[in-house]
Amino acid sequence: MSTTVQPQLQQIRLAMAETNDRFCTEVFAKRNFEALDDIYTSGARILPPGAPMISGRKAVKDFWSNMVRSTNAKSAVLESIDVMQAMERLRLDGRFL
């Protein structure tokens, strides 16, 4: 990996940590599901454990809002495990604890 890519990936990891914090504060604590528009891209995909992949911002928003409401969750821990660059796209592997 080139020396230019490493700092870029580190910046992305830091930005993802900030995004995870915002997700917990806005989505879980405040029930502000509109904040998901700023967190996920239109082509976002998530893979919940034991469930099929969910694709698209609207489907992702529906998943999170239904999950938070149905479980009455007040907080969450999101952990970014790895960020990989593939051409012009980024792939983030993470988990919800």
Beta strands, then each sheet from edge to edge (+ up, - down):
strand 1: 45-46
strand 2: 54-55
strand 3: 78-86
strand 4: 89-96
sheet 1: 1+ 2-
sheet 2: 3+ 4-
end
